[in-house]
Amino acid sequence: MTTDPTSKGALAGKVALITGGASGIGRASALLFAQSGAAVSVVDLNQRAGETVVQEIVRKGGKAIFERADVTRSDECERAVRRTVSELGGIHVLFNNAGIIRRASVVELNEEDWDRVMAVNVKSMFLISRLVVPIMAASGGGTIINMASGWGLGGGPRAAVYCASKGAVVLLTKAMALDHGPQNIRVNCICPGDTDTGMLRQEAQQLGEREDRFLAESAHRPLGRVGKPEEIAQAALYLASEAASFVTGTALVVDGGGLAGSA
């Protein structure tokens, strides 16, 4: 296999399962992974969008399936993993990408919002990873990528549960890297800055701010803009590929320099 992560064959012969793969960074990653040779299992609650991603991959000559699943439910995670193995032949790359955000301080949050964000952003990674790790170990290894955030390394205003969840992802990643390195399973996380996705626009709505103003403020970083989903997908491809064969336990910051001035 080539070690060039930009090569169309970087993931040739691999099977990748991507949660939250119907939109945003997940969609961009599904398309890029397929272009790089992987068979892709797109897991998401949005059936129409997920099937559209699969159709686009297949139309371009790739192989993909869609499984509608709530990744906070163990039975639905089991179904998605089982079908992926049955139809695609295994799982070599797991991208735990599904995530949501609630912009609020601890006094503004309700218990339901806290539980939902922690379930989608953290518990889902536990539920799917515990199923996939034995599959990877039995086939000689694999790579797991967890979606964290710049706000998992540094706090942000009115984002208490989101920051808590993403901080948990960073340390979950490190713990998993320690546990499963001996099984030749690499575990890393990506910490993006603000990225031009539907979730970023949801933040503006949750905060009651004008979308154009919110996006302009989000661009206040050394590179002077927000990220593109395709740029974060490139980071995921790097971590999934043999180009990152000696990289595990790391939190890869991809944020246009947003955290560059932090301690």
N, C-alpha and C positions, 0 to 999 in steps of 0.2 A: 504493500500500500504506500502511496505517496505520503510524504510528510508535509506537503504544501496545503494548508487549510483552505486556500482559495481555489484549489484544483477541483474540477467537476467530479473527480473520483475519490475525494478525500474520505468519504464515508461509504465507499463501494462495498457491498456485501453486508452492511450493517442494518439493523432495525432500530428505529428511534421512536420512542413513545413521548409525545409532547402533550402535557396538560394545558388547558387554556389555549389550545392550538387553533381556535377558530378566528381569532382577531389579534390585532396589535402585534406585539413582539412574538407571540406564539405562532401566528399566521406567517409572519416573515421568516421565522425559523423553520417552520414546516416546509415552506417553498424552497428555502436555501438548502436544507438538509437533503431534500429530494433531488435537487439539482446536483448535489454533491454525491449522489449515488445511493442514499439510504432509502429503504422502504419505511414509510412513516405512518404511525398510528396517531391520528388526531383525536384527542379526548377533550370534550367540552360539553357544556349544557346547551349551547346554541346550535341546534341541529342544522338549521338552514345554512348558517355561516360555515359550519364545519364541513358539511357536504360540499359546499362551494369550493372550499380549499382543496378537498380531495379530488373533485372534478378537475380543478386546474392542474394539479399534479399529474393526474392520469392523462389529461389531454396533452401534456408535454412529454409523455412517455414514461413517467414514473409510476411507482406503486404506492398506494396509500389506502387506508381504511379510516372510517369515522366511527367513533363510539360515543354515544351520548351518555354522560355520566356526571353525577355529583360527586366530586372527589373528596368530599367530607364524609362520605358514607362508605364503610368498609366493603359492603357487599357489591356496590357499584364499582369500586376500585378493583375488586377481584374479578368481576366480569370483564372489565376493560383489559386487564393484564392477561387473563385467560384467552380472550379472543385474539389479542395481539400475537401471543405465542402460537396459537393454533393456526392463524391465517398467514402470519408473516414469518414464523419460524424461530422466534426468540426475541430477546430485547438486549441490545448492546449499549444503547444510549437512552437514558431517562432524563428528560428535561421537565423538572417540576416548576412549571411556569405559571400555573393558575394563581390569580391573586385579585384582591379587591381592596378598596380604600374607603375609609370613613374619616373625613376631616373634622375633628372635634377634640376639645380638651377632655380631661377625665371627668370634669363636672358636667360637660355637655353630652357625653356619651351615655347611652343606656346599656343595660346588661346584654340585651340581645345583639346590639351592634358589636360589642366587645367580643362576644362568643363567636359570632359569625366571621369576623375578620380573622380571629385567631384560628378558627377551624379551616377556613379556605387557605390562608397564607402559611400556616405551620402544620396543623394536624394532617392535612392532605398529603404533605411530603412524607410524614411518618407512615401513613396508611399505604401509600403506593410503594415507597422505598422498601418497606419490610417484605413486600411481595416480590419485588424485582431483584433485590440483592441475592437471594438464593439462586435465581435463574442466571444471573450474571456469573456468580461464583462457579456454578456447574459448567458454564461454557468457557471458563478460563479468564473471566474478568469483564470489565466494562467501565462506563463512565456515567456519573450522575451529576447533573447541573441543577442547582437550586436558584430560583429567582429571589434575590434579596433586593437591596436598594441602597442608595447613598444615605438614606435616612435609617439604615440599619447600622451605620457607622457613626453618624452624627445626627442629633435630634432635629426635629422641625416643628414649627408652630402649629397648634391645633391639629395634631396628627398623632395623638398619644398611642392609640392602639396600633396604628400602622407602624410607627417606629418600634413599638414593643415587638410586634410580629416579625419585622424584618431584622431586628437585632437578634431575635431567637433563631432566625434562619442562618445568620452568619455563624453562630456558635454551634448550631446543629450540624452545619456543613463541616466544621472542623472536627467535631466529635465523630462524625461518620467517616471522615478521612482516616482518622486514627484507627477506628474499628475495622475498616474494610480494606485498607491498603494491603494487608497480607493476602487478601483474596484477589489482588490485582484489580481492584475497583477504585478508580479515582473519583473523588467527590470535591466539587468546587462550586462557588456561587458567583453570580454576577450582581454588581451593585450599580445599576444605571442611575443617571440623573434624569431630570424631566425629559420625557420622550413623547413625541407627537402621536398619541394614541387616544382612543375614546375615553380611557380612564383619566387622562390628564384633563379633558374637558369636563368630566364628571366632577372633578375637584372644584372647578370654577363654580359649577352649579351648587355644590354642597356648601361652598363658602359664600354664596350669594354675590359673586363677583362677575363682572362682564368678561366674557370669554377672551376677547381680543386683548384686554388689559392684563388678564391673568397670564396668557401665553407670553405677552411681552415681558412681564416680570420674571417668568420662568426662564427666559433667555439670558438673564443677567449672570453670565459666567464668562470665563476667558475667551471661549470660542464664539460667544455672542449669539447663540441660538440653542434651541432645544434639539434633542437627538431625534434620529429617525429610527423606526422599528428595525429597518434593514441593517443599521449600524450595530444595534445590540445583537441581532441575529448573527452577525459576523463574529462577535465575541463568543457566542454560544458554539458556533461551528469550530472555532479554534479550540475551545475546551473539549469538544466532542472528538476532535481528530487526534491523530498520532503526533501532530505538531506539538501537542501539550502532554506528551507521554510521561514527562517527569514533573507534572504540575498537579498537585493535589492539596486540599485543605486551604486553598486561597480564596480571597474575596477580590474579584477582579472589578475594579472601578472603571466604569465607562460613562463619564459624565461631562465631557467637554471642559473639564477643569474646575467643576463646581466645588469640589472638596480640596482643591490644591492649596488653598490658604488656611486650611484647618490644621490643627496640631496633630 
